[in-house]
Amino acid sequence: MEQFQIETAQNITINQNTSHLGERMLAYIIDSFIVVCYSILVIVFLVSLDIDIEDQWAFYLILMLPAFFYYLLLETLMDGKTIGKGAMNLRVVKLDGSKPNFGNYFVRWALRIIDVSLTSGGAAVLTILIRGKGQRIGDIAAGTTVISEKKRVSLKDTLLRDLPEDYKPTFPQVTVFKDQEMQTIKELYDKSKLSGNHNVIVSLDKRIREVLGVQTTLQPIEFVDVVIKDYNYFTQKM
């Protein structure tokens, strides 16, 4: 899983996991299946009505609006997700770490005509492979990308952190925390770092500094990481 870095307005650097091309294609297949099923249901419904063909065409155009605006509506209402993206744990985010607005979603949706419709997805695939940040043409224009929110299981998913043998702790005060408290801090930190929610990391940084009573020039994302490592260092020595 490739990563790219974003730097927030608070000068916090966060790594994001870009989605695999295969995951995006599966999400697209799921969404397309839903749109096709809806379209078939609309046609069946209209055929069952005893109305003129001209009226059926008018009703068809109206009833197909949800399918036409499917991606725009769902990504706007579901915080960057469609049903397919949700099934694959994918989400649309801005490159600067902030939440996309309606304008960003609209640009992505409008340029699907080039990315997907006119080129049968070829332009989207080629751009994603070349760009390196999981961006199709619509993403480039909107300043967005699609990240994976899948949690990778490793040693870091437990309270323990793999520390180098020559590791030197910085904050001995971290032992005031209990295991459960530090586990909560680590889970919030890892989840927020993965999703790009830097506001949570800033809040953790502020609270931990208050509890420990320390002053440091470390950035919030660096400080919280050091605190977690220091806690592991001291508790493993006990």
N, C-alpha and C positions, 0 to 999 in steps of 0.2 A: 504494500500500500504506500503510494508516494505521499510525501508531505510537502507543504509549502508554508512559508512564514508570513504572518501578517503583523503589522505594527499598529497598535491602536493609538487613539488620541492621547492616551496617558503614557505613551512610549513603552508599552508592554508588548513584548514579542511573543506570539503564540503560534505553535505549530498546528496546522490543520491537516487532517487525513483526507486527501482527495478520493473521490469515489472511483472504483474500477470501471472501465468502459463496459465490462460485462454486466456489472450491477445496474448501470444506467440503461443498458439495452433491455434487461429483464424488467426493470421498472416501466420502461416505455411499452413493452409487450403487454404488461398487466393493464396499464392505463388504456392502451389501444383496444384491448379486449373489452374493457368496461364501456368505452365509447361505442364500439361496434354493437355490443349487446343492447345498449340503450337505443341506438339507431334502429335496430331490428324491432324492438318493442314499439317504437313510435310508428313504424310502417305497419306493423300488425294491427295496432290500435286504429290507425286511420283507415285501413282496409275494412275493418269491422264496422265502420261508420257508414251510414247510408247517405253520403253527401257527394256532390259533383266533384269531378276530378280537379277542376280549377280551385274549388274551396279546399280540397285535400292538400293541394300544393301550398296554399297560404298557411294552413294549419301546420304543415310539415316544416316550413321555414321558422315558424314561431316555436314549435316544440323542439327543434334542433338547436336552438340557441344555447341551452346548457352544454351540449356536446361541443359546440363551436368554441365556447368560452371555457371549456373544461379546465385547461391548465391554468389560465389566468385566475379563474374563480377559486380553485382549490389551493393554489400556492399562496394566494392572498389571504384566504380564510383559515388555512391550516398551517400558517407560519412556515412557508417555504416547502410544503410537502403536497404531493398528490397521493392518491391511494397506492399507486405503484411505488412511489418513493418511500412512503411510509412502510410498506411491506419489506422494502430492501434497506430500511434504516438510512435513507438518504435525505438531505435537506439542502435547499438553496440558501446560500449566505452571501453577504457582500465581502469583497476582498479586504476591506478595512476592519472587519470584525463586527460591524453593526448589522442590525436587522434590515433586510431589503424593504423598500416602500413600494407602494402601488406602481409608481413609475418604473422601478426596476423590473417588477414582474411583467408589466405591460410590454416593455422593450423585449424581454426574453420571449414572450408569447408572440409578438408581432413578427419577430425574425425567425420563428419556427417555419415560416413559409420558405425561407431560403435554406435553413439548416436541415429541415426534415422533409417538408412537402415537395418542393421542386427537385430536390436532389436525392429523394428516397433515403434520407439520413446520411448520405455520403459526405456531405459538407460538414455535418456535425462530427462524425467519426474522425475525419481527417483533421479537423481543427483541434479536437480534444487530444489526439495523438501528438500533434505538433506543438501545441501551446504549452503543455506540461503542467497546467494548473487545473485540469478538468474543465476547461472552458470551451464551449462551442461559440459560434459567431454571436448568438444572442447574449451569451454570458459576457463576452468581451465588450460588447456595446453597453450592457447594463452594469458592468463592473461587479459581476457576481460569479459564483462557481457553485458546484455541487459537492458537498462533503459527505463522508460516511460517518455515521454515529455508532457504528458497531464497536463494541467493547472488545479489545484484544486481551485475551487471558495470558498473563505472565506473572512473574514474581512481583511486579509492581501492583498487581491487583490485590495483594494482601497487605497487611500492615508493614511487613518487612520490605526494606529497600536493599538492593545489592550494592554494598559500599566497597570502595577500594581498600586494600590493606593499609595504605598510608593515609587514610582519611583523617582529617583533623577537624573536630567540631568547632563551631563558632559561638553557639549560644547554649551554655550549660543549664540555663534557666528552663529549658524545654521539659525537664523532668517534672515540672509542676503539673503537666497534663497527665491524664489517665489514658490507658490504652484505648478505651472507647471514644474518648474525646479526640485523640489523635487519629483514630480510624475515620471518624466523621470528617475531620479536617482534610485528610488525604483523599477521601472519596469525593468531597466537594471540589477539591483542587483538581484532581484528575479529570472529573467530569466536565468542569468548567473550562479546563485547558483544551480538552478534546472538542468541545462545542464552540469554543471561542467566546464564552461568556466572561469577559474580563472584569465585569462589575462585581461578580461574586469573588473573584480572586482579590480585587482591591479591598472588598469588605473583610475577607479573611485576614489580609495583611494588616489592616487597621486594628482588628480585634486582637490578633496575636501580639502585636506590639504593645497594646494596652495591658494585656495579661502579663507579658514577660517584662514590661517596663524597659524596653530596649530602644535605642536609636541606631539606625543604620542607613547607609546610602544605597543599599540594595533595592532594586526594583521589586514591586510586589510579587511578581511571578518567580523571581529568584529567591526572595526572602522566604516565602512559604515553602519552597522546595528545600531550602537549606534547613529550615526548622524540622521538616519531616525526616530528613537525613540525620540531623543531630539527635533527634529522639530515638531513631533506630540505633545509632551508635551507642548512646548511653544505656538504653534498655538491653541491648545485646551484651553489654559488658557486665550487667548485673547477674 
